[in-house]
Amino acid sequence: MVKVTVSGLKSEEHMFKESLEQEGLAFVSKLEKEFKFTPEDELHLQIKSSVEGKKKRYQVKARLTLQGKVHTASELDKDFNQNEWDLNLATKEALGELKKVVEKSKFKPLKGLTEDEALEKREHGN
């Protein structure tokens, strides 16, 4: 099982910790269908909040170690992003971006071929 850690929460935000960990575990469970994790692999969610008026704006950075490689992502950079006002939605957005980063960086063999055959097929575009 991949360890999920959440850091950066302020004392009044600790009520979100368990739901964020559950969100991280659900994310990892989906990735386990495509990728093989090692016992050392970990998902780390770094939360940063700032107060704007009477509301809080959240920034979420996600870091996943997968087979010794580190992959990072944060929620999309947009001038206006309504999800930043909701911690769970900002987390889902950051995890969505992390999934894209992981999928781009990981070579996935094509079905029925060895890794070498699949790599050769991809290189030659056949």
N, C-alpha and C positions, 0 to 999 in steps of 0.2 A: 504494500500500500504506500502510495506517495504521501509524504508529509506536506500538509498545507499550513502555512503560517501567515498571520495577519499582523502587521505592525503599523505604528503611526496613529492609532486611534487615541483620541483624548479621553479623559476619564468619563465624560458624559456620553461618549460614543461607544463604550464597551458593550452596550446592549446589542450592537450590530455584529460583534465578533463571531458569534456562533453561526449566524445566517451567512456571513461572508465565507466562513470555512466550509459550510455546506455547499455553497455555490462553487467554491474551488474544487471540492471533492466531486461534484457532478461534472465539472469541466474535465477533470482528470479521467473520470470513468469513461467519458465519451472518447477521449484521446487513446485510452487503453485498447480500443477496438482496432486502432490503426498503428500504434507505436508500442514498442516493448520498453517498459520502464525498469530501471534497476532499483535496488533498495536505497541507494544513496540519492535518488532523484527527489526534487522538492519543488513545490509551487509556493512562491512568496508574493503576497499582496502588500504593497506599501501604500498607505492611505495618507493623504495630506488634505487638510481642510483649511478653509479661510472664510471669514465672516464678511459678507457683503450686505450691508443694511441689517435686516433682521434674519437673513437666511444664510445658510452655509453652502459654500461651493466646494465640491470634492474633486480631487485629482487622484487617480488610481494608476499605479504602475505595477505591472505583473512581471515576475521573473520565474522562469521554469528551467530547471536543470533536467536535461533529458539525455541519458547515456553519456554523461560527462560534458555535454555542450550546454551553454547558457543561452537562453532565448529571452528577450525582453520586449515589452510593448506597454503602451499606455493608451488611454482612450483617445479617440481621434482628435486631432487639433482642428478646431473650428472656432470661428469668431463667436458664434452663438451656438451653444449646445445645451439644450434643456435637460439632458441627462445628468449634467454635472451637479444639478441641485439635488439629485437623488443618489445616495451612495450605492444602493443595489444596482441601479441601472448603469451607473458609471463603471461599476465592477464588471457587469456583464459585457459592456462595450470593450473594456480593456482586455477581457478574456477572449472576446471575439477577435480582436486584433492579434492577440498572442497566438491563437489557433492558426491564423493566416501566416504568421511568421514561422511557426513550427512546420507547417505543411510545405512552405516554400523551401525550407532549408533541409528537409529530410528527403533523401532519395527513397522512393518507394518502388520496389520491383514490380513489373507487370505480371499478372497472373499467368502461371504455367511456364514461366521462364526463370532461369537462374539469375542471380544479381548481375553476373557478367554479361549474359545474353541481353538482359533488359537494358543495361547501361549502353551496350553497343547499339542496340536498336534505337535508343533515344538519341545517341550521338549522331547517328547516320540518318535519323528522321524517317526510318522505315516503319 
